[in-house]
Amino acid sequence: MPEIIFKGPAGRLEGRYKHSPLPNAPVGIVLHPDPERGGNMNGKITYHLFQAFVQRGFSTFRFNFRGVGGSQGEFDKGEGELSDAAAALDYIQDLNKNAPYVWVAGFGFGAWIGMQLLMRRPEIAGWISIAPPANLYDFTFLAPCPTSGLILHGSEDRHVPADHVADLAKRLHEQKGIAVDYRTVDGANHFFRDHIDDMIAHVHDHMNRAECAGRSVLAPAGLLKAA
């Protein structure tokens, strides 16, 4: 899988990209968790989300926020990282000019950034938020949330208490015109230890249901072999 270096607002950013074998494929972008707690694009959850999009035929991109790995710059408490995500989306869309739409997925801090990106980019047709840190960050900017998506949380998560995530999902679900698919994985901790396969199964099930509901024209439901 080729390493990608692209221009970000604070300098060079590094990423990993897998181009879809399907013509005019949709785009998927995956955002990693909190850099101050060791989050990076090669973490297990970020990697498996990336592979899930690849398997579905998306042209898929993950990258390191500023100050992480080979990416230049310093942690900016979310504001700069949102600019990084926008630059990453610009980059992958430039590589896929005929992509019909975009999905964004994020874990923890990356879920928070992904939801902010969603509010700014109308081409995003779907989103996946894994353990969104509703106890740490303000999500009231989602008013209204422009499109439907998945919130997935571990029942044994001690980093992000379940009541905060459930309240976020409830507030979003009450908005008109969208559907928030809120799910919990029984026995899973914040990092879904021993439950990664369950997490990914929920992701695929949500995307299959989105396809059946006609929310967007997803890649074929039969998964492609991961590269």
JOZI-V240439 format. One record per helix or strand. SS is the DSSP state (~ for helix, > for strand). FROM is the first residue (numbers start at 1). TO is the last residue. If there is no record, write none. Layout:
# JOZI-V240439
ss,from,to
SS,FROM,TO
SS,FROM,TO
This chain:
# JOZI-V240439
ss,from,to
>,3,8
>,11,18
>,27,31
~,35,37
~,44,55
>,59,63
~,79,95
>,102,107
~,109,120
>,124,130
>,149,154
~,162,173
>,180,185
~,196,212
